[in-house]
Amino acid sequence: MNQAINKPFFSLPLCFVLGITLSGNVQANTPDPEQRELFRSTYALMKQGRTDKARPHFGALTNYPLYPWLEYEFFIRNNEETTDLTLLDFAARNPGSVMSDGIYEKLAGRMVAKQAWSRILDTLPDHTPLTSLQCIRLEAGINREQAAGNATATLQQARAFWRAADAALPAECNGMVALLEQQGLLTAEDYWQHIGLLIRNNQVTAARNLAGKLSADEQGLVDLWTRVRSDPKRNLEQAFKQTESPRLREIIVYGIQRAADKKLDTAIPLWARARKTFSFTPAEKGQVESNFGMWEAWRHDDRGLRRLEAIAPQYRTTDGNIWMARLALRSDKWQSVLDAITALENNPDTDDEESGRDIWQYWKARALSALGRADEARQTYEALAQDTTFYGFLAADRLNQDYARLKEPPPDRSQRIAGLKKLAVIQRWQEWIALGEPDMARKEWFRLLHEMDKEGMLAAAELASSFGDANLAIWTVSRTRDWNVVDLRFPMLYTDLIMEQSRNQGIRPEWVLGIMRRESAFNADAESSAKALGLMQLMPATARHVGKLLGIPVGGKADILKPETNVQLGSAYLSQMLNRFGGNYAQATAAYNAGPGRIPQWAPDKTIDADQWVESIPYRETRRYVRAVMAYTTIYEHKLQPDTDNRLSSHLKPVHPE
């Protein structure tokens, strides 16, 4: 033990020893620069494990907002020197924080070792984002209920929790899993289904580890499955030689779809061979045929529509229904559009944004209208017309209604914001920013959001915006999934620069704003995994090419990140795309995202409306991108010209064949 540590001192609740308030609310104080620098150096010492050098400075920092992080580092690094009471006191003073999560993990480990099940349930929070603590609470609940003679309810909760996990569970979950096994609640079928879930979610190592729970024959099938995943064409040959069983058929169905994902022309003959050898169920056939039809539709091949229409609706997959609708709407085959959407409504996939309400309700209304069912179409449009989305605006245009949401004043969130400002976590967030530690600030922020309801998150977003962090405000609102919060989702930033450059390039400033909002959410330092940079997410090669055309020297990353340069180059590139595609904003927007070379590949055989073209873009990212940018452009147009009746549809030109 370090001689600088007084063990009895730390066995007492620190709030009494140091006079720290127990509440998560504190009075806002403005730390002086000396305190900040002292904390910076002291915290660095703690992170280096130099507790003896750091401890003498603790007393001067007890009123500093980030002092709890010094305590936390001490407790984590000196786990054996602190009592449960001390840790509990700390967690109580810092509720719902990154720090309390770590402390509860330490406490949970101690309590599990002592089999203190009731104490775990009385101590650990029942609302936590940590999988480890969720497992420990379930384990404790089962043990306590078993001691009382009835553990049915918690056992079933634990089983559902285990079955839903799409990645390897942490070691803290082993006790819960062992209890499920003891009660016979995890069968070979459960393990097989879970292994399948893991393989489909690219968790191959976890799947292989779990295979040990199965028989030797089934372990061999898991090995085959993982090899089929890696190289479907080669390993399906081995699968075709094995004795038929439902599990082998599942592997073959998976493998043929995997082969189709790589190259459809390879998968089709493999499927023909498989059908001659094995007796696939209608559902299994539906999976493969839906997958093939999806890829044919993705290529705008009419054979895909015929293939998908031939599948019984109850066996057509969600992707099959979606791509049947897309290919049909591109071809004006409105009854097929309606049939696909009806099947989609009967078998919804709530986890897939592409099966979302606004998309397919809009196309349902379009189909109903084309089929002469005008009253039904109007009712459907009216339900959508209140949304500030691509299809919400288009629905309002179909009805010739105002964009009512864009004229609503923002709600008064001042009371909630005043309460937020008193929270210790908000003051810690501010201090991390002041110290130049944005990653730590965001850790604090997003952990806080886990504790909040929707209105709390919106108030937090407005608070972030008031502190000049529009990017954080945007991401915070996104957690609520309320896309109609226009005041916080669409700040007016860099407007002078954008107005100047859009004027120079002869393009609409609201379009530049819409692109920027989608690309970087106004984070001037944004850098994508593909190395796109800055407000308009320019690839370095594109930036240098456009810079050369404009006579602007573009060196390295720092040059491209400068807002003035980034917006100038990005606006010029947008102008090039708009000119290249004949003033068609939808196509130019798609080109900005996917590259101009892709656009001719997506040209229709006959002239179609822009909404038909957008919804049938093969690339998921680009399809979403164009929808978003065109909606954002509409919102910014109304912000820039609030008294003008501007319409999204007026900027969507038909798309012609090449």
Secondary structure as UniProt FT lines:
FT   TURN            3..4
FT   HELIX           7..11
FT   HELIX           14..18
FT   HELIX           33..47
FT   TURN            48..49
FT   HELIX           51..54
FT   HELIX           55..61
FT   TURN            62..63
FT   TURN            65..66
FT   HELIX           67..77
FT   HELIX           79..81
FT   HELIX           84..93
FT   TURN            95..96
FT   HELIX           98..113
FT   TURN            114..115
FT   HELIX           117..123
FT   HELIX           131..147
FT   TURN            148..149
FT   HELIX           152..164
FT   HELIX           171..173
FT   HELIX           174..182
FT   TURN            183..184
FT   HELIX           188..200
FT   TURN            201..202
FT   HELIX           204..210
FT   HELIX           211..213
FT   HELIX           216..230
FT   HELIX           232..239
FT   TURN            240..241
FT   HELIX           246..262
FT   HELIX           264..277
FT   HELIX           282..298
FT   TURN            299..300
FT   HELIX           302..309
FT   HELIX           313..315
FT   HELIX           318..330
FT   TURN            331..332
FT   HELIX           334..346
FT   TURN            350..351
FT   HELIX           353..355
FT   HELIX           357..370
FT   TURN            371..372
FT   HELIX           374..384
FT   TURN            385..386
FT   HELIX           390..399
FT   HELIX           404..407
FT   HELIX           414..421
FT   HELIX           424..434
FT   TURN            435..436
FT   HELIX           438..449
FT   TURN            450..451
FT   HELIX           454..466
FT   TURN            467..468
FT   HELIX           470..478
FT   TURN            479..481
FT   TURN            483..484
FT   HELIX           486..489
FT   HELIX           495..505
FT   HELIX           509..520
FT   TURN            521..522
FT   TURN            524..525
FT   TURN            529..530
FT   TURN            534..537
FT   HELIX           540..550
FT   HELIX           557..561
FT   HELIX           563..580
FT   TURN            581..583
FT   HELIX           585..594
FT   HELIX           596..602
FT   HELIX           610..615
FT   HELIX           620..640
FT   TURN            642..643
FT   HELIX           648..651
//
